[in-house]
Amino acid sequence: MDPLVVATFAVVILLEIAIPLALGYWIVRRFGVPWRIFALGALFFIAVQIVHAPLVLVTQNPLYFALLPSGVTVALAGLAVYLGLMAGLFEEVGRYLVYRYYFRRREIPLTRETGLQFGVGWGGVESIFVALLVLTSMVSYILLIGDGGAIPLPDDPAVQAEIDALRALTPLDILPGLAERMMTITLHIAWSLMVLAAVVYGRKTLLALAVIWHAAVDAAAVYLAQTQGILVTEAVVFVSAVLALAYILWEWRRMGVRAAA
């Protein structure tokens, strides 16, 4: 067992939990947006996934095998587009409905600061869930690799392959996951502001753009992860995150000018 791998696991878990919480705290202190908005972002992300995740689990394999006679590449591409569209539709339409109906009914102001905190809560709770998955990976690594294996294992090729994969882990295999979470939070903030703008300006084209953008990022990530590897995938997500940051800054100024008018 490599102590650096365990330490990297621990640092990644800590930061994936601490960074969104620290960002939420900064927004509370800087703009006075209450933690309740962060919590609503987290809550509605979970509510959307309660419907979205089971539907994907039930439908993705039948779709893949239905497309498989056309070739593995076509099947994988079709599945990637489907998963991307499902994520985009569920999450962005979900955001839109929350802003338009729940926030207005509760008289929560539809300001750029609210959208920022809501996006941090939405992407932040996803980061926390991923951190918990990373924690299970760390526990598996310690139990299966540490001291020659702390638990008895069946003599099964699949199990041995998993152990070999764990044994081959290096810190550089773990760190990209942290970078991806930070980029994903940036994207969620951008999409939250874009959908907020769709409600505030009465422009459903912005909602459609958020759906398409979200779907494109997720579809590219699914397809590239299977065909080009993690580095190419993260590079594409990085480009998307840079565009998201540019959009956040642009929309932040635009909404600020509108609020001052």
PAZAPA-4460 file (N, C-alpha, C; in steps of 0.05 Angstrom, whole numbers, plus 32768, in hexadecimal, padded with zeros to 4 digits):
% residues 261
    n_x    n_y    n_z   ca_x   ca_y   ca_z    c_x    c_y    c_z   seq   type   mol
   8011   7FE8   8000   8000   8000   8000   8012   8019   8000     1      M     A
   800B   802C   7FEF   801A   8044   7FEC   800E   805A   7FFE     2      D     A
   801D   8063   8013   8012   8078   8025   800A   8092   8016     3      P     A
   8018   8098   8000   8012   80B0   7FF0   7FF6   80AE   7FE3     4      L     A
   7FEF   8095   7FDB   7FD5   8091   7FCF   7FBF   8096   7FE4     5      V     A
   7FC3   808B   7FFC   7FB0   808F   8011   7FAE   80AC   8018     6      V     A
   7FC4   80BA   801A   7FC4   80D6   8021   7FB6   80E6   800B     7      A     A
   7FBA   80DF   7FF2   7FAD   80ED   7FDC   7F8F   80E9   7FDD     8      T     A
   7F87   80D0   7FE2   7F6A   80CA   7FE6   7F5F   80DD   7FFB     9      F     A
   7F6C   80DE   8012   7F63   80EE   8029   7F60   810C   8022    10      A     A
   7F75   8116   8014   7F74   8133   800C   7F5E   8138   7FF9    11      V     A
   7F5A   8127   7FE5   7F45   812B   7FD1   7F2A   812A   7FDE    12      V     A
   7F25   8117   7FF0   7F0C   8115   7FFF   7F07   812F   800E    13      I     A
   7F1B   8138   801D   7F18   8150   802D   7F11   8168   801C    14      L     A
   7F20   816C   8006   7F1C   8183   7FF6   7F01   8182   7FE7    15      L     A
   7EF9   816B   7FDE   7EDF   8169   7FD0   7EC8   8170   7FE2    16      E     A
   7ECB   816D   7FFC   7EB7   8175   800F   7EBA   8191   8017    17      I     A
   7ED3   8199   801D   7ED9   81B3   8029   7ED6   81CA   8015    18      A     A
   7EDE   81C7   7FFC   7EDE   81DD   7FEA   7EC2   81E8   7FE4    19      I     A
   7EAE   81D7   7FDD   7E93   81E2   7FD9   7E88   81EF   7FF2    20      P     A
   7E8D   81E3   800A   7E84   81EF   8023   7E91   820A   8028    21      L     A
   7EAC   820C   8022   7EBA   8225   8026   7EB0   823A   8012    22      A     A
   7EAA   8232   7FF9   7E9F   8244   7FE6   7E84   824E   7FEE    23      L     A
   7E73   823C   7FF8   7E59   8244   8003   7E5B   8258   801A    24      G     A
   7E6E   8253   802B   7E73   8265   8042   7E7C   8280   8038    25      Y     A
   7E8E   8281   8024   7E97   829A   8019   7E80   82AA   800E    26      W     A
   7E6D   829D   8000   7E56   82AB   7FF5   7E44   82B6   800B    27      I     A
   7E41   82A6   8020   7E31   82B0   8037   7E3E   82C9   8042    28      V     A
   7E58   82C9   8046   7E66   82E0   8052   7E68   82F8   803F    29      R     A
   7E6D   82F2   8025   7E71   8308   8012   7E57   8314   8008    30      R     A
   7E43   8304   8004   7E2A   830F   7FF7   7E12   830D   8009    31      F     A
   7E15   82FF   8020   7DFE   82FD   8032   7DE9   82E9   8029    32      G     A
   7DEF   82D8   8016   7DDC   82C4   800D   7DDC   82AD   8022    33      V     A
   7DC5   82A6   802D   7DC5   8293   8043   7DCC   8277   803B    34      P     A
   7DD4   8267   804E   7DDA   824B   804A   7DC2   823C   803F    35      W     A
   7DAA   8247   8044   7D92   823A   803A   7D92   8236   801C    36      R     A
   7D9D   8249   800E   7D9E   8247   7FF0   7DB2   8231   7FE8    37      I     A
   7DC8   822F   7FF6   7DDB   8219   7FF2   7DCD   81FE   7FF6    38      F     A
   7DBE   81FD   800D   7DB0   81E4   8014   7D9B   81DE   7FFF    39      A     A
   7D8D   81F2   7FF4   7D79   81ED   7FE0   7D86   81E2   7FC6    40      L     A
   7D9D   81ED   7FBF   7DAB   81E2   7FA8   7DB2   81C5   7FAC    41      G     A
   7DBB   81BE   7FC4   7DC2   81A2   7FCA   7DA9   8191   7FCA    42      A     A
   7D94   819B   7FD7   7D7B   818B   7FD9   7D6F   8185   7FBE    43      L     A
   7D6E   819A   7FAD   7D61   8195   7F93   7D72   8185   7F80    44      F     A
   7D8D   8186   7F83   7D9E   8173   7F75   7D96   8156   7F7C    45      F     A
   7D94   8151   7F96   7D8D   8136   7F9F   7D71   812F   7F95    46      I     A
   7D5E   8141   7F96   7D43   813C   7F8C   7D43   8134   7F6F    47      A     A
   7D52   8142   7F5F   7D54   813C   7F42   7D60   8120   7F3E    48      V     A
   7D75   811A   7F4D   7D83   8100   7F4A   7D72   80E9   7F53    49      Q     A
   7D5F   80ED   7F65   7D4E   80D7   7F6E   7D3E   80CD   7F56    50      I     A
   7D37   80DE   7F43   7D29   80D6   7F2B   7D3C   80CF   7F15    51      V     A
   7D50   80E0   7F11   7D63   80DD   7EFB   7D73   80C4   7EFC    52      H     A
   7D80   80BF   7F13   7D93   80A9   7F15   7D86   808D   7F11    53      A     A
   7D6F   8087   7F1E   7D63   806D   7F19   7D5A   8069   7EFC    54      P     A
   7D50   807F   7EEF   7D48   807D   7ED3   7D5F   8076   7EC1    55      L     A
   7D76   8083   7EC6   7D8E   807D   7EB7   7D97   8060   7EBB    56      V     A
   7D97   8057   7ED4   7D9F   803C   7EDA   7D8E   8027   7ECC    57      L     A
   7D74   802D   7EC9   7D62   801A   7EBD   7D64   801A   7E9F    58      V     A
   7D6A   8031   7E93   7D69   8033   7E76   7D84   8032   7E67    59      T     A
   7D9A   8037   7E75   7DB3   8039   7E66   7DBC   801F   7E59    60      Q     A
   7DBB   8009   7E68   7DC3   7FEF   7E5C   7DB2   7FE6   7E45    61      N     A
   7D97   7FE7   7E47   7D87   7FE0   7E30   7D8D   7FF1   7E17    62      P     A
   7D92   800B   7E1C   7D98   801D   7E05   7DB3   8015   7DF8    63      L     A
   7DC7   8010   7E09   7DE1   8008   7DFF   7DE0   7FEF   7DEE    64      Y     A
   7DD2   7FDB   7DF9   7DD1   7FC1   7DEB   7DBF   7FC3   7DD2    65      F     A
   7DAC   7FD5   7DD2   7D9C   7FD9   7DBA   7DAC   7FE6   7DA4    66      A     A
   7DBF   7FF7   7DAB   7DD0   8004   7D98   7DE9   7FF4   7D90    67      L     A
   7DEF   7FDF   7D9F   7E08   7FD0   7D9B   7E0A   7FC3   7D80    68      L     A
   7DF4   7FB9   7D74   7DF7   7FAE   7D59   7E02   7FC2   7D44    69      P     A
   7E00   7FDC   7D4A   7E0B   7FF0   7D38   7E29   7FF5   7D3C    70      S     A
   7E34   7FE8   7D50   7E50   7FEA   7D57   7E55   7FF6   7D72    71      G     A
   7E6B   7FEF   7D7E   7E71   7FF8   7D99   7E74   8017   7D9A    72      V     A
   7E81   8022   7D86   7E84   8040   7D86   7E69   804E   7D85    73      T     A
   7E58   8044   7D74   7E3D   8051   7D71   7E2D   804D   7D8B    74      V     A
   7E2F   8035   7D97   7E21   8030   7DB0   7E2B   8042   7DC6    75      A     A
   7E45   8045   7DC8   7E51   8055   7DDD   7E4A   8073   7DD9    76      L     A
   7E4B   807C   7DC0   7E44   8098   7DBA   7E27   809D   7DC0    77      A     A
   7E16   808A   7DB8   7DF9   808E   7DBD   7DF3   808E   7DDB    78      G     A
   7E00   807D   7DEA   7DFC   807C   7E07   7E06   8096   7E13    79      L     A
   7E1D   80A0   7E0A   7E28   80B9   7E15   7E15   80D1   7E10    80      A     A
   7E0A   80D2   7DF8   7DF7   80E8   7DF2   7DDE   80E5   7E03    81      V     A
   7DD4   80CD   7E06   7DBC   80C8   7E17   7DC1   80D1   7E34    82      Y     A
   7DD8   80C8   7E3F   7DDD   80CF   7E5B   7DE1   80ED   7E5E    83      L     A
   7DEE   80FA   7E4A   7DF2   8116   7E4C   7DD7   8125   7E4B    84      G     A
   7DC5   811D   7E38   7DAB   812A   7E36   7D9B   8126   7E4F    85      L     A
   7D9C   810E   7E5A   7D8D   8109   7E73   7D96   811C   7E89    86      M     A
   7DB1   811E   7E8C   7DBC   8130   7EA1   7DB4   814D   7E9C    87      A     A
   7DB7   8156   7E83   7DB0   8171   7E7C   7D93   8178   7E81    88      G     A
   7D81   8166   7E78   7D65   816B   7E7A   7D5C   816B   7E97    89      L     A
   7D64   8156   7EA6   7D5B   8154   7EC2   7D66   816B   7ED3    90      F     A
   7D7F   8170   7ED1   7D8B   8184   7EE3   7D84   81A1   7EDB    91      E     A
   7D85   81A7   7EC1   7D80   81C3   7EBA   7D62   81CA   7EBB    92      E     A
   7D51   81B8   7EB2   7D35   81BC   7EB5   7D2D   81BD   7ED2    93      V     A
   7D3A   81AC   7EE2   7D36   81AC   7EFF   7D3D   81C7   7F0B    94      G     A
   7D54   81D2   7F04   7D5B   81EC   7F0D   7D47   8201   7F05    95      R     A
   7D3E   8200   7EEC   7D2B   8213   7EE2   7D11   8213   7EF2    96      Y     A
   7D07   81FB   7EF7   7CEE   81F8   7F06   7CF1   8203   7F23    97      L     A
   7D08   81FD   7F2F   7D0D   8207   7F4A   7D0D   8225   7F4B    98      V     A
   7D1C   8232   7F38   7D1C   824F   7F37   7D01   825B   7F32    99      Y     A
   7CF4   8250   7F1E   7CDB   825D   7F14   7CC4   825A   7F28   100      R     A
   7CC2   8242   7F35   7CAB   823D   7F45   7CB1   823E   7F63   101      Y     A
   7CC5   822E   7F6B   7CCB   822C   7F88   7CD6   8246   7F93   102      Y     A
   7CEA   8251   7F86   7CF7   826A   7F90   7CE3   8281   7F8F   103      F     A
   7CD4   8283   7F7A   7CC1   829A   7F79   7CAA   8296   7F8D   104      R     A
   7CA1   827E   7F91   7C8C   827A   7FA5   7C97   8280   7FC2   105      R     A
   7CB0   827A   7FC6   7CBC   827F   7FE0   7CC7   829B   7FE2   106      R     A
   7CC4   82AB   7FCD   7CCE   82C6   7FCB   7CED   82C8   7FD0   107      E     A
   7CFB   82B4   7FC5   7D18   82B4   7FC6   7D21   82C5   7FAE   108      I     A
   7D32   82D9   7FB3   7D3A   82EB   7F9D   7D4A   82DD   7F87   109      P     A
   7D42   82E2   7F6E   7D50   82D5   7F58   7D67   82E8   7F4F   110      L     A
   7D7C   82E9   7F60   7D93   82FA   7F5B   7DAB   82E8   7F53   111      T     A
   7DBF   82F6   7F49   7DD8   82E7   7F41   7DE5   82DA   7F59   112      R     A
   7DE3   82E7   7F71   7DEF   82DB   7F89   7DE0   82C2   7F91   113      E     A
   7DC5   82C2   7F8E   7DB6   82AA   7F94   7DBD   8294   7F81   114      T     A
   7DBF   829A   7F67   7DC7   8286   7F54   7DE3   827B   7F59   115      G     A
   7DF5   828C   7F62   7E10   8282   7F68   7E0F   826E   7F7F   116      L     A
   7E02   8275   7F95   7E00   8263   7FAC   7DF1   824A   7FA6   117      Q     A
   7DDC   824C   7F96   7DCC   8234   7F8F   7DDE   8221   7F7E   118      F     A
   7DED   822D   7F6B   7DFF   821C   7F5B   7E14   820E   7F6B   119      G     A
   7E1F   821D   7F7F   7E33   8211   7F91   7E27   81FA   7FA1   120      V     A
   7E0F   81FE   7FAB   7E02   81E8   7FB9   7DFC   81D0   7FA8   121      G     A
   7DF3   81D5   7F8F   7DED   81C0   7F7C   7E06   81AF   7F75   122      W     A
   7E1B   81BD   7F6D   7E34   81B0   7F66   7E43   81A6   7F7E   123      G     A
   7E3F   81B4   7F95   7E4E   81AD   7FAD   7E45   8193   7FB9   124      G     A
   7E2B   818E   7FBA   7E22   8175   7FC5   7E2A   815D   7FB4   125      V     A
   7E2B   8162   7F99   7E35   814D   7F87   7E52   8147   7F8E   126      E     A
   7E62   815C   7F93   7E7E   8158   7F9A   7E80   8148   7FB4   127      S     A
   7E6F   814E   7FC7   7E6F   8140   7FE1   7E68   8122   7FDD   128      I     A
   7E55   811C   7FCC   7E4E   8101   7FC7   7E65   80F2   7FB9   129      F     A
   7E72   8100   7FA7   7E8A   80F4   7F9A   7EA0   80EE   7FAE   130      V     A
   7EA3   8101   7FC1   7EB7   80FD   7FD6   7EB1   80E4   7FE6   131      A     A
   7E98   80DE   7FEB   7E91   80C6   7FFA   7E98   80AD   7FEA   132      L     A
   7E94   80AF   7FCF   7E9C   8098   7FBE   7EBA   8094   7FBE   133      L     A
   7EC9   80AB   7FBE   7EE6   80A9   7FC0   7EEE   809D   7FDB   134      V     A
   7EDF   80A3   7FF0   7EE5   8097   800A   7EE2   8079   8009   135      L     A
   7ECE   806F   7FFB   7ECB   8052   7FF9   7EE2   8046   7FEA   136      T     A
   7EEC   8054   7FD6   7F03   804B   7FC7   7F1C   804A   7FD8   137      S     A
   7F1F   805E   7FEA   7F36   805E   7FFC   7F35   8047   800F   138      M     A
   7F1D   8042   801A   7F19   802B   802C   7F20   8011   801E   139      V     A
   7F16   800E   8006   7F1C   7FF6   7FF7   7F3A   7FF3   7FF2   140      S     A
   7F47   8009   7FEC   7F64   8008   7FE7   7F73   7FFF   8000   141      Y     A
   7F6B   800A   8017   7F78   8003   8030   7F73   7FE6   8037   142      I     A
   7F5A   7FDD   8035   7F53   7FC2   803D   7F5F   7FAC   802A   143      L     A
   7F5F   7FB2   8010   7F68   7F9E   7FFD   7F86   7F9E   7FF8   144      L     A
   7F92   7FB5   7FFB   7FAF   7FB8   7FF5   7FC0   7FB9   800E   145      I     A
   7FB7   7FC6   8023   7FC7   7FC9   803B   7FCD   7FAF   8049   146      G     A
   7FE5   7FAB   8051   7FEE   7F94   8060   7FE7   7F7A   8052   147      D     A
   7FE9   7F7A   8037   7FE4   7F62   8028   7FC7   7F5B   8026   148      G     A
   7FB5   7F6E   802E   7F99   7F68   802C   7F8E   7F62   8048   149      G     A
   7F7C   7F73   8052   7F71   7F6F   806D   7F5A   7F5C   806D   150      A     A
   7F4E   7F55   8056   7F37   7F43   8056   7F3C   7F2D   8042   151      I     A
   7F32   7F15   8047   7F35   7EFF   8034   7F24   7F03   801B   152      P     A
   7F2F   7EFB   8004   7F22   7F00   7FEB   7F1F   7EE6   7FDB   153      L     A
   7F0A   7EE3   7FCC   7F07   7ECB   7FBB   7F1B   7ECB   7FA4   154      P     A
   7F22   7EB3   7F9C   7F35   7EB0   7F86   7F26   7EB4   7F6C   155      D     A
   7F21   7ECD   7F65   7F11   7ED4   7F4E   7F21   7EE7   7F3C   156      D     A
   7F22   7EE2   7F22   7F31   7EF4   7F10   7F28   7F11   7F12   157      P     A
   7F0E   7F15   7F14   7F03   7F31   7F15   7F0C   7F3F   7F2E   158      A     A
   7F0C   7F31   7F44   7F15   7F3C   7F5E   7F33   7F43   7F5C   159      V     A
   7F43   7F30   7F50   7F5F   7F34   7F4E   7F65   7F4C   7F3C   160      Q     A
   7F55   7F50   7F27   7F59   7F67   7F15   7F54   7F81   7F24   161      A     A
   7F40   7F81   7F35   7F3A   7F99   7F45   7F51   7F9F   7F58   162      E     A
   7F5C   7F8A   7F65   7F72   7F8E   7F77   7F8B   7F98   7F68   163      I     A
   7F90   7F8D   7F50   7FA6   7F97   7F40   7FA3   7FB4   7F39   164      D     A
   7F8B   7FBC   7F32   7F85   7FD8   7F2B   7F8A   7FEA   7F44   165      A     A
   7F81   7FE1   7F5B   7F86   7FF1   7F73   7FA4   7FF3   7F7A   166      L     A
   7FB2   7FDD   7F76   7FCE   7FDC   7F7C   7FDE   7FEF   7F69   167      R     A
   7FD4   7FF3   7F51   7FE2   8004   7F3E   7FDC   8021   7F41   168      A     A
   7FCA   8028   7F54   7FC2   8044   7F57   7FDA   8055   7F60   169      L     A
   7FDB   806E   7F55   7FEE   8082   7F5E   7FDF   809B   7F65   170      T     A
   7FEB   80AE   7F74   7FDE   80C7   7F7A   7FD3   80D6   7F61   171      P     A
   7FE2   80D3   7F4A   7FDA   80E1   7F32   7FC0   80D5   7F26   172      L     A
   7FB9   80BD   7F2E   7FA0   80B1   7F26   7F88   80BC   7F35   173      D     A
   7F8D   80C7   7F4D   7F77   80D0   7F5F   7F72   80EE   7F5C   174      I     A
   7F87   80FD   7F58   7F85   811B   7F58   7F72   8125   7F42   175      L     A
   7F71   811A   7F2A   7F5F   8125   7F15   7F42   8126   7F1E   176      P     A
   7F3A   8114   7F30   7F1F   8114   7F3A   7F18   812E   7F49   177      G     A
   7F2C   8138   7F58   7F28   8151   7F67   7F25   8168   7F53   178      L     A
   7F36   8169   7F3F   7F35   817E   7F2B   7F1A   817D   7F1D   179      A     A
   7F11   8165   7F17   7EF7   8162   7F09   7EE0   816D   7F1A   180      E     A
   7EE1   8169   7F34   7ECC   8173   7F45   7ECB   8191   7F45   181      R     A
   7EE3   819E   7F46   7EE4   81BB   7F47   7EDA   81C6   7F2C   182      M     A
   7EE0   81B9   7F16   7ED7   81C2   7EFC   7EB9   81BE   7EFA   183      M     A
   7EAF   81A8   7F05   7E92   81A3   7F04   7E82   81B7   7F14   184      T     A
   7E8D   81BE   7F2B   7E7F   81D3   7F3B   7E7E   81ED   7F2B   185      I     A
   7E93   81F4   7F1E   7E93   820C   7F0D   7E7E   820A   7EF7   186      T     A
   7E7B   81F3   7EEB   7E67   81EF   7ED7   7E4B   81F2   7EE3   187      L     A
   7E46   81E6   7EFA   7E2C   81E8   7F07   7E25   8205   7F0E   188      H     A
   7E38   8215   7F16   7E33   8231   7F1B   7E2B   823F   7F01   189      I     A
   7E39   823A   7EEC   7E33   8246   7ED2   7E17   823E   7EC9   190      A     A
   7E10   8225   7ECB   7DF6   821C   7EC2   7DE0   8227   7ED4   191      W     A
   7DE6   822A   7EEE   7DD2   8235   7F01   7DCD   8252   7EFA   192      S     A
   7DE1   8261   7EF3   7DDD   827D   7EEB   7DCF   827F   7ED0   193      L     A
   7DD6   826D   7EBE   7DC9   826E   7EA3   7DAB   8268   7EA5   194      M     A
   7DA4   8254   7EB5   7D88   824E   7EB9   7D7A   8264   7EC8   195      V     A
   7D88   8270   7EDC   7D7C   8287   7EEA   7D77   829D   7ED6   196      L     A
   7D89   82A2   7EC4   7D85   82B7   7EB0   7D6D   82B0   7E9E   197      A     A
   7D6A   8297   7E98   7D52   828F   7E88   7D38   8296   7E96   198      A     A
   7D37   8294   7EB0   7D1F   829B   7EBF   7D1D   82BA   7EC2   199      V     A
   7D33   82C7   7EC9   7D32   82E4   7ECE   7D2C   82F3   7EB4   200      V     A
   7D39   82EB   7E9E   7D35   82FA   7E85   7D1E   82EF   7E74   201      Y     A
   7D12   82D9   7E7D   7CFC   82CC   7E6E   7D05   82C1   7E54   202      G     A
   7D1D   82B6   7E53   7D29   82AB   7E3A   7D2E   828D   7E3D   203      R     A
   7D1C   827D   7E33   7D1E   8260   7E35   7D35   8256   7E23   204      K     A
   7D3E   8266   7E11   7D55   825D   7E01   7D6E   8259   7E12   205      T     A
   7D70   8269   7E28   7D86   8265   7E3B   7D83   824A   7E49   206      L     A
   7D6B   8242   7E50   7D67   8228   7E5C   7D6F   8212   7E48   207      L     A
   7D67   8215   7E2F   7D6F   8201   7E1B   7D8D   8200   7E18   208      A     A
   7D9A   8217   7E18   7DB7   8218   7E16   7DC5   820A   7E2E   209      L     A
   7DBA   820E   7E46   7DC5   8200   7E5D   7DC2   81E2   7E5B   210      A     A
   7DAB   81D9   7E51   7DA6   81BC   7E4D   7DBA   81B1   7E3A   211      V     A
   7DBD   81BF   7E23   7DD0   81B5   7E0E   7DED   81B5   7E18   212      I     A
   7DF4   81CA   7E25   7E10   81CD   7E30   7E15   81B6   7E44   213      W     A
   7E03   81B3   7E56   7E07   819D   7E6B   7E08   8182   7E5D   214      H     A
   7DF6   817D   7E4A   7DF5   8164   7E3C   7E0F   815F   7E2D   215      A     A
   7E19   8174   7E20   7E32   8171   7E10   7E4A   816A   7E22   216      A     A
   7E4C   8177   7E39   7E62   8172   7E4B   7E61   8155   7E56   217      V     A
   7E49   814D   7E5F   7E47   8132   7E6A   7E4B   811D   7E54   218      D     A
   7E3F   8121   7E3D   7E42   810D   7E27   7E60   810B   7E1F   219      A     A
   7E6E   8121   7E1C   7E8A   8120   7E15   7E9A   8112   7E2B   220      A     A
   7E94   8117   7E44   7EA2   810A   7E5A   7E9E   80EC   7E5A   221      A     A
   7E85   80E3   7E55   7E80   80C6   7E55   7E8E   80B9   7E3D   222      V     A
   7E8C   80C5   7E26   7E98   80B8   7E0E   7EB7   80B9   7E0F   223      Y     A
   7EC2   80CF   7E16   7EDF   80D2   7E16   7EEC   80C1   7E2C   224      L     A
   7EDF   80BF   7E43   7EEA   80AE   7E59   7EEE   8091   7E50   225      A     A
   7EDC   8088   7E3E   7EDE   806C   7E35   7EF0   8069   7E1D   226      Q     A
   7EF4   807E   7E0E   7F03   807B   7DF5   7F1E   8089   7DF5   227      T     A
   7F22   809E   7E04   7F3A   80AE   7E03   7F4A   80AF   7E1E   228      Q     A
   7F3D   80A7   7E33   7F4A   80A7   7E4D   7F44   80C0   7E5E   229      G     A
   7F4E   80BF   7E76   7F47   80D4   7E8A   7F53   80EF   7E83   230      I     A
   7F6B   80F0   7E79   7F78   8109   7E74   7F6A   811A   7E5E   231      L     A
   7F63   810D   7E49   7F54   811A   7E33   7F39   8123   7E3E   232      V     A
   7F2C   8112   7E4D   7F12   8119   7E58   7F13   8131   7E6A   233      T     A
   7F27   8131   7E7C   7F29   8148   7E8E   7F31   8162   7E7F   234      E     A
   7F40   815F   7E69   7F47   8176   7E59   7F2E   8183   7E4D   235      A     A
   7F1C   8173   7E43   7F03   817D   7E38   7EF2   818A   7E4D   236      V     A
   7EF0   817D   7E65   7EE1   8189   7E7B   7EEE   81A3   7E84   237      V     A
   7F08   81A5   7E83   7F16   81BD   7E8B   7F0F   81D4   7E78   238      F     A
   7F0F   81CF   7E5E   7F07   81E3   7E4B   7EEB   81ED   7E50   239      V     A
   7ED9   81DA   7E56   7EBD   81E1   7E5C   7EBC   81F2   7E76   240      S     A
   7ECC   81EB   7E89   7ECC   81FA   7EA3   7ED7   8217   7E9E   241      A     A
   7EEB   821A   7E8D   7EF5   8235   7E87   7EDF   8245   7E7A   242      V     A
   7ED1   823A   7E67   7EBB   8248   7E5A   7EA5   824E   7E6F   243      L     A
   7EA0   823C   7E81   7E8D   8241   7E96   7E95   8258   7EA8   244      A     A
   7EAE   8259   7EAF   7EB8   8270   7EBF   7EB4   828A   7EB0   245      L     A
   7EBB   828A   7E96   7EB7   82A3   7E87   7E9A   82AB   7E86   246      A     A
   7E88   8297   7E83   7E6B   829D   7E83   7E62   82A8   7E9E   247      Y     A
   7E6C   829C   7EB4   7E65   82A5   7ECF   7E6C   82C3   7ED2   248      I     A
   7E84   82CA   7ECA   7E8C   82E6   7ECD   7E7C   82F9   7EBC   249      L     A
   7E76   82F0   7EA3   7E66   8300   7E91   7E49   8303   7E9B   250      W     A
   7E3D   82EE   7EA4   7E21   82EF   7EAE   7E1F   82FE   7EC8   251      E     A
   7E34   82FB   7ED8   7E35   830A   7EF2   7E34   8328   7EED   252      W     A
   7E44   8331   7EDA   7E43   834E   7ED3   7E29   8356   7EC7   253      R     A
   7E1E   8346   7EB5   7E05   834C   7EA8   7DEE   834E   7EBC   254      R     A
   7DEC   833B   7ECE   7DD7   833C   7EE2   7DDB   8353   7EF6   255      M     A
   7DF5   835A   7EFB   7DFA   8370   7F0C   7DF1   838A   7F00   256      G     A
   7DF5   838E   7EE6   7DED   83A6   7ED8   7DCE   83A7   7ED8   257      V     A
   7DC1   8390   7ED3   7DA4   8390   7ED2   7D98   8397   7EED   258      R     A
   7DA4   838C   7F03   7D9A   8391   7F1E   7D9D   83AF   7F26   259      A     A
   7DB2   83BB   7F1B   7DB7   83D8   7F22   7DA6   83EB   7F12   260      A     A
   7D9B   83E0   7EFB   7D8C   83F2   7EE9   7D71   83F9   7EF5   261      A     A
***
